[in-house]
């Protein structure tokens, strides 16, 4: 019996023989030669479960999904060849990496929003404080002037009142010298 001819790198499917695949990782089944009757078990996306795929057709297969393949006689050729291309990473890898990455992205976005809000609040606070500066400066000048006026004015007032109490009330023209006391 002659060995069926197949392109390099492909698995041969002999006419009249069915083959079952149950991949451990998701991947893509490609028909490299001939026509293949495929029966899928498990969840189907818009498929009834039986498919006929021609040369060049591709079919994604989930991890653990059972796939029965059988070559179909078409155009005088009954043998077929397929290629299995597993995904680069197992199915759990994207979820294990994608969820923390999404959480990090959301947290970073929230941090940016919070920083923008804090910067805006700081600018508004600085603007409010600057708007108070003229009134605050005027208040400070008045306070210092009142304090200084009161502090400097008290000794002069006290000296004048002390002199008039000690001497008694001196009328115009009266002096100690005119009274003969000196």
C-alpha positions in Angstrom: 0.0 0.0 0.0 1.5 3.4 -1.0 2.2 6.0 1.7 0.0 9.1 1.2 1.9 12.2 0.2 1.6 15.1 2.6 3.3 18.5 2.8 6.1 18.8 5.4 5.2 19.7 8.9 1.6 18.5 8.7 -0.1 15.4 10.2 -1.6 12.9 7.7 -5.2 11.8 7.9 -5.7 8.6 6.0 -8.9 8.0 4.1 -11.4 5.9 6.1 -9.8 6.6 9.5 -11.1 9.0 12.1 -8.7 10.8 14.6 -9.7 12.4 17.9 -7.9 15.4 19.3 -8.4 16.8 22.8 -5.8 19.6 23.2 -4.6 20.7 26.6 -4.1 24.2 25.5 -6.2 26.3 23.1 -5.0 26.7 19.6 -5.9 26.7 15.9 -6.5 23.6 13.7 -5.5 24.3 10.1 -6.3 22.1 7.1 -3.2 21.9 5.0 -4.5 19.5 2.3 -7.8 17.9 1.3 -11.2 18.1 3.0 -11.8 17.2 6.6 -15.1 16.4 8.3 -14.9 17.8 11.8 -17.3 17.0 14.7 -16.9 19.3 17.8 -18.0 18.5 21.3 -18.7 21.2 23.8 -19.6 24.8 23.4 -20.2 25.9 19.8 -20.1 29.4 18.5 -22.8 29.6 15.8 -21.9 26.0 14.8 -24.0 22.9 14.9 -21.0 20.7 15.7 -20.3 19.1 12.3 -18.1 21.1 9.9 -16.5 20.4 6.5 -13.2 22.3 6.1 -11.2 22.7 2.9 -7.5 23.3 2.4 -6.4 26.5 4.1 -9.4 26.7 6.5 -8.6 27.4 10.2 -10.7 26.5 13.2 -10.0 27.8 16.8 -10.2 24.9 19.4 -10.6 25.5 23.1 -8.4 23.6 25.7 -10.0 20.3 26.5 -12.5 20.4 23.7 -12.9 17.1 21.9 -12.5 17.2 18.1 -13.1 14.2 15.8 -11.5 14.5 12.4 -12.0 12.4 9.3 -10.9 13.0 5.7 -13.6 13.2 3.2 -13.3 12.1 -0.4 -13.5 15.1 -2.6 -12.1 15.8 -6.1 -10.7 12.3 -6.2 -8.5 12.9 -3.2 -9.4 11.1 0.1 -6.3 11.8 2.2 -5.9 15.0 4.1 -3.3 16.8 6.2 -3.8 19.0 9.2 -1.6 21.3 11.3 -2.2 22.1 15.0 -0.9 25.4 16.2 -1.2 25.8 20.0 -1.5 29.2 21.5 1.7 30.7 22.9 0.4 30.8 26.5 -2.1 28.7 28.4 -5.6 30.0 28.9 -5.0 30.9 32.5 -2.1 33.2 31.8 -3.9 36.1 30.2 -6.5 36.2 33.0 -3.8 36.0 35.7 -1.9 38.8 34.1 -4.7 40.9 32.5 -6.7 41.4 35.7 -3.9 42.8 37.8 -2.8 44.9 34.8 -6.3 46.2 34.5 -6.4 46.9 38.2 -3.1 48.7 38.0 -4.3 50.8 35.1 -7.5 51.8 36.9 -5.5 52.6 40.1 -3.1 54.7 38.1 -6.0 56.5 36.4 -7.6 57.2 39.8 -4.3 58.5 41.1 -3.9 60.9 38.1 -7.5 62.2 38.7 -6.7 62.6 42.5 -3.5 64.5 41.7 -5.3 66.7 39.2 -7.9 67.5 41.8 -5.3 68.2 44.5 -3.4 70.5 42.1 -6.6 72.3 41.3 -7.4 72.7 45.0 -3.9 74.0 45.7 -4.2 76.6 42.9 -7.6 77.7 44.2 -6.2 77.9 47.7 -3.3 80.0 46.6 -5.6 82.3 44.6 -7.8 82.7 47.6 -4.9 83.5 49.8 -3.5 86.0 47.3 -6.9 87.7 47.0 -6.8 88.1 50.8 -3.3 89.7 50.7 -4.4 93.3 50.1 -7.0 93.1 52.9 -4.6 91.2 55.2 -1.8 93.7 54.5 -4.1 96.6 55.2 -5.2 95.0 58.5 -1.5 94.3 59.5 -0.5 97.9 58.8 -3.5 99.2 60.8 -2.8 96.9 63.7 0.9 97.8 63.8 0.0 101.5 63.6 -2.5 101.2 66.4 -0.1 99.3 68.5 2.7 101.8 67.9 0.4 104.8 68.3 -0.8 103.4 71.6 2.7 102.4 72.8 4.3 105.7 71.9 1.4 107.9 72.9 1.0 106.5 76.4 4.3 107.7 77.9 3.8 111.2 76.6 0.3 111.3 77.9 1.4 109.9 81.2 4.3 112.4 81.6 2.0 115.3 81.0 -0.6 114.1 83.4 2.0 113.3 86.1 3.4 116.8 85.8 0.1 118.5 86.1 -0.9 116.3 89.2 2.3 117.0 91.0 2.2 120.7 90.4 -1.4 121.3 90.6 -3.2 123.1 87.8 -1.1 125.9 86.4 -3.0 128.7 84.8 -1.7 130.8 82.0 0.9 133.3 83.3 1.4 131.3 86.5 4.7 129.6 86.9 6.8 128.5 89.8 9.1 131.4 89.2 6.4 134.0 89.3 5.0 132.7 92.6 8.2 133.4 94.3 8.8 129.8 95.2 12.2 129.9 93.6 
